[in-house]
Amino acid sequence: MGITVGDYKVEYYDENQEKKGEVTFPLIDQNTVDINHTFVDASLRGMGMAGKLMEAAAQEIRRKGKKAVLTCSYAVKWFDSHKEYQDILK
């Protein structure tokens, strides 16, 4: 149960090991990822789960030394209000 960080994705699994949320950020080139998808199950909406997943993704992108472009509309909104992660944006 909880948030797991994989290769270019962050996922949330509930106590039944069902995936209930994810953020994907595949490589575009050697130095750049595309944050292209955010999903949170309806049962978790409004609880801040998308933000927690996005923060975990941003931390992983920073850890890998990559830059990000944003094609997911939620990511655009999230980064607009989280200036502390502007350094990873391309």
All heavy atoms as an XYZ file, in Angstrom:
719
protein
N       0.844     -1.189      0.000
C       0.000      0.000      0.000
C       0.880      1.239      0.000
O       1.889      1.282      0.659
C      -0.891     -0.007      1.242
C      -1.808      1.186      1.314
S      -3.025      1.023      2.615
C      -2.581      2.399      3.625
N       0.485      2.212     -0.772
C       1.198      3.469     -0.773
C       1.740      3.833     -2.140
O       1.438      3.204     -3.144
N       2.573      4.857     -2.122
C       3.157      5.388     -3.348
C       4.433      4.619     -3.670
O       5.279      4.423     -2.799
C       3.444      6.892     -3.205
C       2.118      7.657     -3.059
C       4.244      7.412     -4.393
C       2.274      9.133     -2.804
N       4.543      4.205     -4.924
C       5.760      3.547     -5.396
C       6.311      4.332     -6.583
O       5.550      4.856     -7.396
C       5.516      2.089     -5.827
O       4.576      2.067     -6.909
C       4.965      1.256     -4.682
N       7.627      4.407     -6.643
C       8.299      5.102     -7.733
C       8.937      4.047     -8.622
O       9.713      3.216     -8.155
C       9.377      6.071     -7.196
C      10.108      6.752     -8.339
C       8.749      7.101     -6.265
N       8.564      4.063     -9.897
C       9.134      3.142    -10.869
C       9.885      3.912    -11.922
O      10.121      5.116    -11.787
N      10.267      3.223    -12.980
C      10.939      3.894    -14.084
C       9.965      4.807    -14.807
O       9.065      4.336    -15.500
C      11.513      2.879    -15.066
C      12.810      2.267    -14.574
O      13.439      2.859    -13.676
O      13.182      1.205    -15.088
N      10.121      6.088    -14.578
C       9.357      7.120    -15.269
C       7.858      7.060    -14.995
O       7.044      7.428    -15.834
C       9.681      7.113    -16.767
C      11.172      7.299    -16.964
C      11.998      6.222    -17.254
C      11.746      8.550    -16.767
C      13.375      6.393    -17.375
C      13.115      8.723    -16.882
C      13.921      7.641    -17.185
O      15.276      7.813    -17.290
N       7.516      6.612    -13.777
C       6.124      6.681    -13.322
C       6.100      6.608    -11.802
O       7.012      6.085    -11.167
C       5.274      5.562    -13.925
C       5.701      4.164    -13.507
C       4.843      3.137    -14.201
C       5.394      1.748    -13.920
N       4.616      0.727    -14.598
N       5.036      7.153    -11.250
C       4.769      7.080     -9.816
C       3.354      6.542     -9.698
O       2.448      7.007    -10.389
C       4.886      8.474     -9.152
C       4.501      8.411     -7.691
C       6.291      9.031     -9.310
N       3.166      5.553     -8.820
C       1.852      4.926     -8.697
C       1.432      4.858     -7.232
O       2.274      4.814     -6.340
C       1.885      3.505     -9.269
C       2.254      3.470    -10.735
C       2.494      2.075    -11.256
O       3.263      1.317    -10.620
O       1.921      1.748    -12.307
N       0.127      4.826     -7.025
C      -0.435      4.630     -5.689
C      -1.299      3.379     -5.711
O      -2.181      3.232     -6.569
C      -1.282      5.818     -5.250
C      -1.971      5.551     -3.932
C      -1.262      5.616     -2.736
C      -3.303      5.180     -3.885
C      -1.880      5.328     -1.537
C      -3.932      4.890     -2.686
C      -3.205      4.973     -1.508
O      -3.818      4.670     -0.326
N      -1.024      2.471     -4.779
C      -1.795      1.243     -4.634
C      -2.490      1.249     -3.277
O      -1.890      1.636     -2.269
C      -0.888      0.010     -4.723
C      -0.359     -0.219     -6.115
C       0.819      0.387     -6.532
C      -1.054     -1.013     -7.015
C       1.305      0.190     -7.818
C      -0.571     -1.210     -8.308
C       0.604     -0.613     -8.699
O       1.078     -0.793     -9.974
N      -3.737      0.792     -3.258
C      -4.481      0.722     -2.005
C      -4.128     -0.557     -1.252
O      -3.267     -1.341     -1.672
C      -5.991      0.855     -2.236
C      -6.620     -0.336     -2.938
O      -5.964     -1.382     -3.138
O      -7.809     -0.225     -3.296
N      -4.807     -0.777     -0.135
C      -4.524     -1.935      0.718
C      -4.816     -3.267      0.040
O      -4.314     -4.308      0.458
C      -5.287     -1.841      2.049
C      -6.795     -1.828      1.923
C      -7.399     -0.463      1.591
O      -6.674      0.541      1.592
O      -8.614     -0.413      1.334
N      -5.581     -3.256     -1.035
C      -5.871     -4.478     -1.803
C      -4.943     -4.632     -3.008
O      -5.198     -5.468     -3.875
C      -7.328     -4.474     -2.278
C      -8.299     -4.470     -1.121
O      -8.119     -5.192     -0.148
N      -9.323     -3.640     -1.215
N      -3.897     -3.822     -3.037
C      -2.924     -3.824     -4.140
C      -3.544     -3.438     -5.489
O      -3.071     -3.854     -6.538
C      -2.211     -5.176     -4.240
C      -1.382     -5.520     -3.019
C      -0.350     -4.438     -2.684
O       0.378     -3.980     -3.541
N      -0.310     -4.012     -1.430
N      -4.616     -2.650     -5.430
C      -5.215     -2.113     -6.649
C      -4.626     -0.732     -6.917
O      -4.540      0.092     -6.011
C      -6.733     -1.986     -6.497
C      -7.455     -3.309     -6.437
C      -8.956     -3.131     -6.357
O      -9.495     -2.284     -7.118
O      -9.579     -3.816     -5.542
N      -4.228     -0.503     -8.178
C      -3.705      0.811     -8.535
C      -4.842      1.820     -8.502
O      -5.851      1.657     -9.174
C      -3.060      0.795     -9.916
C      -2.380      2.113    -10.207
C      -1.690      2.291    -11.540
C      -1.510      1.158    -12.431
N      -0.829      1.558    -13.688
N      -4.649      2.877     -7.721
C      -5.674      3.910     -7.570
C      -5.201      5.279     -8.041
O      -5.959      6.247     -7.996
C      -6.119      4.005     -6.108
C      -6.797      2.748     -5.587
C      -8.147      2.559     -6.222
C      -8.887      1.387     -5.594
N     -10.247      1.288     -6.070
N      -3.943      5.356     -8.470
C      -3.451      6.631     -8.975
C      -2.102      6.469     -9.631
O      -1.362      5.525     -9.326
N      -1.802      7.391    -10.565
C      -0.494      7.360    -11.199
C      -0.181      8.687    -11.878
O      -1.081      9.448    -12.229
C      -0.398      6.243    -12.235
C      -1.204      6.489    -13.489
C      -1.079      5.376    -14.529
O      -0.243      4.469    -14.353
O      -1.828      5.432    -15.507
N       1.108      8.937    -12.014
C       1.639     10.013    -12.842
C       2.697      9.356    -13.715
O       3.555      8.631    -13.211
C       2.275     11.139    -11.993
C       3.004     12.139    -12.876
C       1.220     11.847    -11.158
N       2.620      9.590    -15.019
C       3.622      9.029    -15.924
C       4.429     10.161    -16.539
O       3.911     11.240    -16.826
C       2.979      8.174    -17.034
O       2.039      8.957    -17.760
C       2.278      6.956    -16.440
N       5.726      9.884    -16.727
C       6.636     10.883    -17.287
C       7.722     10.194    -18.115
O       8.883     10.122    -17.747
C       7.238     11.774    -16.191
C       7.752     11.051    -14.966
C       9.109     10.796    -14.799
C       6.881     10.629    -13.975
C       9.585     10.134    -13.687
C       7.349      9.976    -12.842
C       8.712      9.725    -12.703
N       7.341      9.688    -19.300
C       8.301      8.984    -20.151
C       9.382      9.916    -20.706
O       9.185     11.122    -20.829
C       7.427      8.435    -21.283
C       6.249      9.343    -21.319
C       6.015      9.775    -19.900
N      10.499      9.306    -21.043
C      11.597     10.041    -21.675
C      11.199     10.537    -23.055
O      10.567      9.805    -23.817
C      12.816      9.133    -21.842
C      13.738      8.954    -20.662
C      14.759      7.865    -20.948
C      14.427     10.247    -20.291
N      11.576     11.773    -23.362
C      11.442     12.322    -24.714
C      12.805     12.204    -25.401
O      12.894     11.868    -26.564
C      11.027     13.803    -24.692
C       9.701     13.988    -24.004
C      10.979     14.362    -26.104
C       9.330     15.436    -23.822
N      13.830     12.549    -24.658
C      15.202     12.398    -25.117
C      16.056     12.087    -23.897
O      15.521     11.898    -22.801
C      15.690     13.639    -25.894
C      15.678     14.920    -25.063
O      16.058     14.885    -23.867
O      15.311     15.971    -25.611
N      17.348     12.060    -24.061
C      18.243     11.635    -22.988
C      18.114     12.472    -21.717
O      18.330     11.964    -20.620
C      19.683     11.689    -23.510
C      20.719     11.180    -22.555
C      22.109     11.193    -23.173
O      22.283     11.479    -24.341
N      23.093     10.873    -22.366
N      17.746     13.734    -21.855
C      17.719     14.639    -20.704
C      16.331     15.126    -20.300
O      16.212     15.879    -19.349
C      18.595     15.865    -21.008
C      20.014     15.476    -21.311
O      20.631     14.732    -20.565
N      20.528     15.953    -22.429
N      15.297     14.724    -21.045
C      13.983     15.329    -20.858
C      12.884     14.276    -20.756
O      12.862     13.316    -21.515
C      13.652     16.255    -22.048
O      14.770     17.101    -22.322
C      12.429     17.111    -21.760
N      11.980     14.511    -19.799
C      10.785     13.677    -19.674
C       9.562     14.529    -19.986
O       9.615     15.749    -19.938
C      10.653     13.056    -18.263
C      11.820     12.144    -17.947
C      10.484     14.121    -17.188
N       8.467     13.848    -20.280
C       7.189     14.516    -20.544
C       6.202     14.055    -19.476
O       5.809     12.892    -19.461
C       6.683     14.119    -21.932
C       5.299     14.673    -22.252
O       4.782     15.517    -21.474
O       4.739     14.254    -23.270
N       5.832     14.957    -18.572
C       4.792     14.619    -17.600
C       3.483     14.680    -18.382
O       2.950     15.751    -18.649
C       4.785     15.555    -16.390
C       6.151     15.529    -15.692
C       3.674     15.142    -15.415
C       6.266     16.475    -14.509
N       2.997     13.496    -18.768
C       1.918     13.450    -19.755
C       0.603     12.876    -19.242
O      -0.379     12.870    -19.979
C       2.372     12.658    -20.980
C       2.634     11.189    -20.685
O       2.588     10.744    -19.538
N       2.918     10.425    -21.712
N       0.573     12.396    -18.005
C      -0.656     11.745    -17.555
C      -0.725     11.732    -16.029
O       0.242     11.379    -15.364
C      -0.682     10.307    -18.081
C      -1.831      9.489    -17.594
N      -3.131      9.711    -17.990
C      -1.872      8.447    -16.736
C      -3.915      8.823    -17.394
N      -3.176      8.047    -16.630
N      -1.869     12.121    -15.510
C      -2.169     11.999    -14.076
C      -3.537     11.349    -13.957
O      -4.477     11.756    -14.630
C      -2.216     13.387    -13.388
O      -0.971     14.048    -13.595
C      -2.489     13.252    -11.899
N      -3.603     10.341    -13.107
C      -4.866      9.652    -12.859
C      -5.007      9.423    -11.363
O      -4.066      9.004    -10.698
C      -4.900      8.289    -13.562
C      -5.960      7.373    -12.997
C      -7.290      7.570    -13.292
C      -5.608      6.345    -12.141
C      -8.264      6.742    -12.743
C      -6.576      5.515    -11.587
C      -7.907      5.714    -11.896
N      -6.193      9.716    -10.838
C      -6.556      9.376     -9.465
C      -7.971      8.815     -9.500
O      -8.864      9.406    -10.101
C      -6.481     10.594     -8.517
C      -6.999     10.249     -7.140
C      -5.058     11.118     -8.426
N      -8.135      7.652     -8.880
C      -9.439      7.012     -8.804
C     -10.459      7.963     -8.166
O     -10.118      8.732     -7.258
C      -9.322      5.732     -7.974
C     -10.603      4.920     -7.990
O     -10.820      4.218     -8.993
O     -11.358      4.994     -6.996
N     -11.684      7.889     -8.623
C     -12.749      8.764     -8.113
C     -12.888      8.687     -6.598
O     -13.214      9.679     -5.944
C     -14.073      8.422     -8.782
N     -12.607      7.530     -6.013
C     -12.741      7.365     -4.559
C     -11.728      8.184     -3.774
O     -11.904      8.405     -2.576
C     -12.602      5.890     -4.179
O     -11.289      5.416     -4.452
N     -10.675      8.662     -4.436
C      -9.626      9.440     -3.762
C      -9.601     10.900     -4.166
O      -8.790     11.664     -3.633
C      -8.253      8.818     -4.048
C      -8.032      7.406     -3.534
C      -6.710      6.868     -4.028
C      -8.089      7.374     -2.013
N     -10.441     11.308     -5.067
C     -10.414     12.694     -5.535
C     -10.797     13.651     -4.419
O     -11.637     13.353     -3.589
C     -11.327     12.865     -6.748
C     -10.737     12.113     -7.923
C     -11.360     12.448     -9.242
N     -10.764     11.557    -10.251
C     -11.425     10.971    -11.203
N     -12.723     11.191    -11.335
N     -10.814     10.192    -12.054
N     -10.136     14.792     -4.419
C     -10.388     15.798     -3.391
C      -9.623     15.551     -2.111
O      -9.788     16.279     -1.139
N      -8.749     14.538     -2.089
C      -7.990     14.203     -0.880
C      -6.508     14.548     -1.010
O      -5.713     14.172     -0.154
C      -8.140     12.717     -0.564
C      -9.552     12.313     -0.264
S      -9.591     10.557      0.112
C     -11.333     10.340      0.445
N      -6.129     15.210     -2.100
C      -4.746     15.605     -2.276
C      -3.837     14.538     -2.858
O      -2.622     14.723     -2.915
N      -4.401     13.432     -3.300
C      -3.567     12.344     -3.815
C      -2.838     12.741     -5.097
O      -1.667     12.418     -5.270
C      -4.404     11.088     -4.053
C      -3.586      9.905     -4.558
S      -2.157      9.463     -3.531
C      -2.971      8.919     -2.044
N      -3.485     13.442     -6.000
C      -2.819     13.849     -7.240
C      -1.610     14.723     -6.929
O      -0.544     14.562     -7.540
C      -3.791     14.578     -8.162
N      -1.744     15.606     -5.972
C      -0.623     16.457     -5.576
C       0.525     15.668     -4.978
O       1.695     15.941     -5.253
N       0.206     14.668     -4.170
C       1.257     13.824     -3.577
C       1.986     13.035     -4.661
O       3.212     12.900     -4.622
C       0.647     12.860     -2.553
C       0.157     13.549     -1.302
C      -0.532     12.566     -0.379
C      -1.161     13.313      0.787
N      -1.985     12.446      1.621
N       1.233     12.531     -5.622
C       1.854     11.798     -6.728
C       2.723     12.723     -7.573
O       3.837     12.353     -7.971
C       0.786     11.136     -7.595
C       0.022      9.981     -6.951
C      -1.187      9.610     -7.789
C       0.925      8.774     -6.746
N       2.237     13.923     -7.842
C       3.003     14.867     -8.651
C       4.273     15.287     -7.927
O       5.341     15.399     -8.552
C       2.142     16.093     -8.987
C       2.738     16.974    -10.062
S       2.958     16.157    -11.672
C       1.258     15.875    -12.134
N       4.196     15.497     -6.629
C       5.397     15.863     -5.877
C       6.419     14.735     -5.901
O       7.616     14.972     -6.086
C       5.050     16.227     -4.437
C       6.264     16.695     -3.662
C       5.915     17.340     -2.336
O       4.801     17.128     -1.831
O       6.783     18.062     -1.826
N       5.961     13.500     -5.755
C       6.876     12.357     -5.829
C       7.517     12.277     -7.215
O       8.712     11.981     -7.337
C       6.135     11.062     -5.488
N       6.739     12.542     -8.255
C       7.279     12.538     -9.614
C       8.320     13.645     -9.778
O       9.398     13.408    -10.333
C       6.153     12.699    -10.631
N       8.009     14.835     -9.305
C       8.947     15.959     -9.418
C      10.250     15.650     -8.679
O      11.346     15.936     -9.187
C       8.309     17.234     -8.866
N      10.150     15.055     -7.512
C      11.355     14.695     -6.757
C      12.178     13.641     -7.503
O      13.411     13.717     -7.530
C      10.977     14.194     -5.370
C      10.460     15.284     -4.475
C       9.907     14.771     -3.156
O       9.799     13.572     -2.918
N       9.549     15.699     -2.284
N      11.509     12.685     -8.124
C      12.213     11.646     -8.874
C      12.881     12.224    -10.121
O      14.013     11.868    -10.455
C      11.256     10.515     -9.255
C      11.884      9.405    -10.044
C      12.950      8.599     -9.315
O      13.201      8.819     -8.107
O      13.565      7.745     -9.963
N      12.201     13.119    -10.811
C      12.777     13.766    -11.989
C      14.015     14.560    -11.585
O      15.058     14.482    -12.241
C      11.725     14.647    -12.691
C      10.622     13.762    -13.282
C      12.359     15.546    -13.748
C       9.347     14.496    -13.639
N      13.932     15.278    -10.489
C      15.077     16.034     -9.982
C      16.213     15.086     -9.603
O      17.373     15.322     -9.923
C      14.653     16.871     -8.782
C      15.778     17.763     -8.255
C      15.333     18.516     -7.030
N      14.576     19.702     -7.417
C      13.764     20.357     -6.594
N      13.563     19.920     -5.366
N      13.130     21.429     -7.010
N      15.882     13.998     -8.921
C      16.890     13.020     -8.499
C      17.635     12.433     -9.700
O      18.849     12.219     -9.652
C      16.237     11.901     -7.686
C      17.237     10.925     -7.067
C      16.552      9.699     -6.472
N      16.023      8.810     -7.492
C      16.760      8.015     -8.283
N      18.067      8.014     -8.187
N      16.176      7.227     -9.170
N      16.899     12.210    -10.792
C      17.506     11.652    -12.003
C      18.276     12.705    -12.803
O      18.941     12.363    -13.775
C      16.421     11.043    -12.907
C      15.823      9.753    -12.377
C      14.749      9.254    -13.338
C      14.114      7.977    -12.870
N      14.809      6.796    -13.348
N      18.161     13.966    -12.419
C      18.857     15.029    -13.133
C      18.245     15.352    -14.484
O      18.937     15.832    -15.385
N      16.948     15.112    -14.625
C      16.253     15.367    -15.890
C      15.497     16.695    -15.825
O      15.265     17.249    -14.754
C      15.247     14.253    -16.191
C      15.807     12.854    -16.170
C      16.714     12.581    -17.326
C      17.120     11.114    -17.339
N      18.289     10.897    -18.174
N      15.088     17.164    -16.985
C      14.186     18.305    -17.111
C      12.842     17.775    -17.592
O      12.766     16.713    -18.203
C      14.727     19.335    -18.106
C      16.004     20.007    -17.659
C      15.753     20.928    -16.493
C      17.013     21.712    -16.139
N      16.789     22.628    -15.033
N      11.784     18.530    -17.338
C      10.437     18.084    -17.692
C       9.722     19.101    -18.566
O       9.857     20.306    -18.366
C       9.617     17.834    -16.431
N       8.966     18.567    -19.522
C       7.962     19.350    -20.227
C       6.610     18.839    -19.739
O       6.490     17.703    -19.274
C       8.085     19.248    -21.765
C       9.398     19.828    -22.244
C       7.911     17.832    -22.235
N       5.610     19.682    -19.821
C       4.302     19.359    -19.259
C       3.249     19.309    -20.349
O       2.903     20.343    -20.924
C       3.905     20.411    -18.211
C       4.948     20.750    -17.147
C       4.463     21.892    -16.274
C       5.284     19.524    -16.312
N       2.724     18.119    -20.615
C       1.602     18.013    -21.544
C       0.333     17.576    -20.831
O      -0.732     17.534    -21.439
C       1.914     17.064    -22.720
O       2.251     15.781    -22.216
C       3.057     17.600    -23.561
N       0.430     17.278    -19.559
C      -0.733     16.952    -18.727
C      -1.275     18.256    -18.132
O      -0.525     19.019    -17.526
C      -0.313     15.990    -17.621
S      -1.527     15.764    -16.313
N      -2.562     18.508    -18.295
C      -3.150     19.763    -17.807
C      -3.039     19.887    -16.286
O      -2.823     20.990    -15.770
C      -4.601     19.890    -18.254
O      -5.374     18.809    -17.751
N      -3.163     18.787    -15.567
C      -3.018     18.858    -14.111
C      -1.588     19.251    -13.737
O      -1.379     20.061    -12.830
C      -3.390     17.527    -13.428
C      -3.188     17.615    -11.927
C      -4.141     18.242    -11.129
C      -2.037     17.132    -11.334
C      -3.942     18.377     -9.766
C      -1.828     17.255     -9.979
C      -2.784     17.874     -9.186
O      -2.590     18.023     -7.845
N      -0.611     18.711    -14.443
C       0.790     19.036    -14.156
C       1.046     20.531    -14.348
O       1.735     21.155    -13.541
C       1.720     18.214    -15.036
N       0.481     21.100    -15.405
C       0.647     22.534    -15.652
C       0.127     23.329    -14.459
O       0.811     24.218    -13.936
C      -0.076     22.963    -16.952
C      -0.102     24.476    -17.097
C       0.579     22.306    -18.158
N      -1.068     22.999    -13.982
C      -1.653     23.701    -12.826
C      -0.821     23.488    -11.571
O      -0.583     24.422    -10.801
C      -3.084     23.219    -12.575
C      -4.072     23.645    -13.618
C      -5.453     23.116    -13.269
C      -6.235     22.848    -14.526
N      -7.448     22.105    -14.293
N      -0.373     22.253    -11.358
C       0.388     21.931    -10.150
C       1.704     22.709    -10.119
O       2.050     23.302     -9.108
C       0.635     20.422    -10.059
C       1.212     20.011     -8.749
C       0.527     19.713     -7.609
C       2.602     19.862     -8.417
N       1.399     19.379     -6.592
C       2.679     19.470     -7.067
C       3.779     20.019     -9.141
C       3.881     19.233     -6.420
C       4.989     19.795     -8.494
C       5.029     19.407     -7.152
N       2.435     22.705    -11.218
C       3.715     23.411    -11.258
C       3.526     24.919    -11.143
O       4.401     25.595    -10.595
C       4.508     23.039    -12.515
C       5.308     21.772    -12.352
C       4.747     20.549    -12.674
C       6.602     21.794    -11.855
C       5.466     19.372    -12.515
C       7.333     20.627    -11.689
C       6.766     19.411    -12.017
N       2.407     25.447    -11.622
C       2.130     26.875    -11.463
C       2.058     27.280    -10.002
O       2.422     28.394     -9.632
C       0.814     27.264    -12.149
C       0.974     27.486    -13.643
O       2.126     27.555    -14.131
O      -0.062     27.566    -14.326
N       1.594     26.383     -9.158
C       1.466     26.723     -7.736
C       2.552     26.101     -6.863
O       2.501     26.236     -5.634
C       0.077     26.313     -7.220
O      -0.099     24.918     -7.339
N       3.541     25.454     -7.459
C       4.657     24.870     -6.704
C       5.970     25.365     -7.301
O       6.679     24.647     -7.989
C       4.580     23.335     -6.700
C       3.438     22.838     -5.882
N       2.158     22.748     -6.368
C       3.386     22.426     -4.591
C       1.371     22.310     -5.409
N       2.084     22.117     -4.331
N       6.270     26.602     -7.001
C       7.436     27.267     -7.575
C       8.750     26.617     -7.163
O       9.763     26.777     -7.844
C       7.450     28.754     -7.185
C       6.198     29.523     -7.600
C       5.988     29.502     -9.105
C       4.793     30.343     -9.500
N       4.380     30.128    -10.863
N       8.735     25.847     -6.084
C       9.955     25.200     -5.604
C      10.463     24.113     -6.561
O      11.589     23.627     -6.414
C       9.756     24.615     -4.197
C       8.782     23.464     -4.107
C       7.317     23.847     -3.897
O       6.921     24.969     -4.265
O       6.580     23.017     -3.352
N       9.649     23.764     -7.544
C      10.065     22.753     -8.530
C      10.255     23.330     -9.928
O      10.430     22.580    -10.885
C       9.037     21.616     -8.583
C       9.039     20.777     -7.325
C       8.040     20.896     -6.382
C      10.074     19.875     -7.080
C       8.050     20.134     -5.225
C      10.102     19.106     -5.922
C       9.086     19.248     -5.004
O       9.110     18.500     -3.845
N      10.278     24.644    -10.046
C      10.448     25.273    -11.365
C      11.785     24.924    -12.005
O      11.913     24.927    -13.224
C      10.307     26.797    -11.254
C       8.942     27.263    -10.787
C       7.827     26.846    -11.730
O       7.858     27.173    -12.905
N       6.850     26.136    -11.220
N      12.777     24.587    -11.194
C      14.116     24.280    -11.714
C      14.148     23.038    -12.600
O      15.063     22.881    -13.408
C      15.117     24.118    -10.564
C      14.756     22.949     -9.643
O      13.688     23.002     -9.004
O      15.548     21.989     -9.567
N      13.150     22.158    -12.482
C      13.177     20.957    -13.310
C      12.451     21.151    -14.636
O      12.490     20.279    -15.491
C      12.636     19.709    -12.581
C      11.137     19.801    -12.335
C      13.415     19.442    -11.308
C      10.503     18.496    -11.875
N      11.797     22.288    -14.805
C      11.054     22.520    -16.054
C      11.980     22.984    -17.168
O      12.920     23.742    -16.950
C       9.949     23.556    -15.838
C       8.870     23.149    -14.843
C       7.839     24.266    -14.716
C       8.227     21.841    -15.238
N      11.698     22.514    -18.345
C      12.496     22.871    -19.519
C      11.904     24.100    -20.175
O      10.741     24.315    -20.204
C      12.512     21.715    -20.507
C      13.492     21.921    -21.618
C      13.720     20.624    -22.356
C      14.843     20.834    -23.344
N      15.200     19.607    -24.008
